[in-house]
Amino acid sequence: GEKEVDKAIALVGKARQEALTHALIDFLMGETDGLPKDPNYIFRLYMALGNYLQAEKTAVIIARQEQLEGNYRIAHQILFDTHRELRAHNIPISNELHAGLMLLHSYVLVKTRIALGDTPGAARLLIRVAKSISKFPSHVVPILTKTVIECHRAELRASAFEYACVLMQPENRPHVSAQYVRKIEQIVRKRDVGDEPAEPTSPSPFDASAAVGDYVLECPTTKNVIPFCVATGRHIVLHDLCTCPACSFPAIYSAFARLIDASDEH
């Protein structure tokens, strides 16, 4: 059972004996009884052994499979927990894990930003997700449909037109909800791609003289990856910075405070 496996992982983690480690890995991989166990056990074993590099690789593989199957919140939680665990042990986070978490967190945040009335923010997060839509193969059409709708509401007409055209391609059109077909067809026919509202900018935390689009996560001068705000998905800014007390991820203080206030109201 699960408790027995947990005990075995703890025991092997303490013993650090190669023979015991290989025996447990064989068991977890199904080599012993032909029944592969939950891959999360492998991750936990590597963490117990202090093999953080292998633990991270395992977590990324597990999360990628969950993401391909459309289980985005599960994939997000796996990468989120792994990121926290590695950081707690002062282990550098790989670009692959960071990028995967950033993309999934952007997707997960959309619903919250819409609920808060942040239509432009939701639209820009959806554009970020839509640019990597191949990583969401189970929900291509629903995600792109949401992108078109939110971009149109935010008056990001060029982006709405771009993804509306993608939806009208033969492989996607039959799967568009009847509720939105006519609206998306109108967006394509009108070709209303006038000037979009400029994305607001704020200083890069790595170069105060560099103005960076709020949803751009790379400093244009230093090329450093800029951490994203856990509450908004925007890049952090040094003059308005805090960390979430629950997860220790960075956040834009003013936006985080508004999120907490809104949560208290409900």
Secondary structure as the mmCIF struct_conf table of DSSP 4:
data_model
#
loop_
_struct_conf.conf_type_id
_struct_conf.id
_struct_conf.beg_label_comp_id
_struct_conf.beg_label_asym_id
_struct_conf.beg_label_seq_id
_struct_conf.end_label_comp_id
_struct_conf.end_label_asym_id
_struct_conf.end_label_seq_id
HELX_RH_AL_P HELX_RH_AL_P1 GLU A 2 ALA A 15
HELX_RH_AL_P HELX_RH_AL_P2 GLU A 18 MET A 29
TURN_TY1_P TURN_TY1_P1 GLY A 30 ASP A 33
BEND BEND1 GLY A 34 GLY A 34
HELX_LH_PP_P HELX_LH_PP_P1 PRO A 36 ASP A 38
HELX_RH_AL_P HELX_RH_AL_P3 PRO A 39 LEU A 49
TURN_TY1_P TURN_TY1_P2 GLY A 50 GLY A 50
HELX_RH_AL_P HELX_RH_AL_P4 TYR A 52 LEU A 68
TURN_TY1_P TURN_TY1_P3 GLU A 69 GLY A 70
HELX_RH_AL_P HELX_RH_AL_P5 TYR A 72 ALA A 88
TURN_TY1_P TURN_TY1_P4 HIS A 89 ASN A 90
HELX_LH_PP_P HELX_LH_PP_P2 ILE A 91 SER A 94
HELX_RH_AL_P HELX_RH_AL_P6 ASN A 95 ALA A 115
TURN_TY1_P TURN_TY1_P5 LEU A 116 GLY A 117
HELX_RH_AL_P HELX_RH_AL_P7 THR A 119 ALA A 130
TURN_TY1_P TURN_TY1_P6 LYS A 131 SER A 132
HELX_RH_3T_P HELX_RH_3T_P1 ILE A 133 LYS A 135
HELX_RH_3T_P HELX_RH_3T_P2 PRO A 137 HIS A 139
HELX_RH_AL_P HELX_RH_AL_P8 VAL A 140 ARG A 153
TURN_TY1_P TURN_TY1_P7 ALA A 154 GLU A 155
HELX_RH_AL_P HELX_RH_AL_P9 ARG A 157 LEU A 167
TURN_TY1_P TURN_TY1_P8 MET A 168 MET A 168
BEND BEND2 GLN A 169 GLN A 169
TURN_TY1_P TURN_TY1_P9 PRO A 170 ASN A 172
HELX_RH_3T_P HELX_RH_3T_P3 ARG A 173 HIS A 175
BEND BEND3 VAL A 176 VAL A 176
HELX_RH_AL_P HELX_RH_AL_P10 ALA A 178 LYS A 190
TURN_TY1_P TURN_TY1_P10 ARG A 191 ARG A 191
HELX_LH_PP_P HELX_LH_PP_P3 ASP A 195 PRO A 200
STRN STRN1 THR A 201 SER A 204
TURN_TY1_P TURN_TY1_P11 PRO A 205 PHE A 206
STRN STRN2 ASP A 207 GLY A 213
TURN_TY1_P TURN_TY1_P12 ASP A 214 TYR A 215
STRN STRN3 GLU A 218 GLU A 218
TURN_TY1_P TURN_TY1_P13 PRO A 220 THR A 222
HELX_LH_PP_P HELX_LH_PP_P4 ASN A 224 ASN A 224
STRN STRN4 VAL A 225 VAL A 225
HELX_LH_PP_P HELX_LH_PP_P5 ILE A 226 PRO A 227
STRN STRN5 PHE A 228 PHE A 228
HELX_LH_PP_P HELX_LH_PP_P6 CYS A 229 CYS A 229
TURN_TY1_P TURN_TY1_P14 VAL A 230 THR A 232
BEND BEND4 GLY A 233 ARG A 234
STRN STRN6 HIS A 235 HIS A 235
HELX_LH_PP_P HELX_LH_PP_P7 ILE A 236 ILE A 236
HELX_RH_3T_P HELX_RH_3T_P4 LEU A 238 ASP A 240
STRN STRN7 LEU A 241 THR A 243
TURN_TY1_P TURN_TY1_P15 PRO A 245 CYS A 247
STRN STRN8 PRO A 250 ILE A 252
HELX_RH_AL_P HELX_RH_AL_P11 TYR A 253 GLU A 265
#
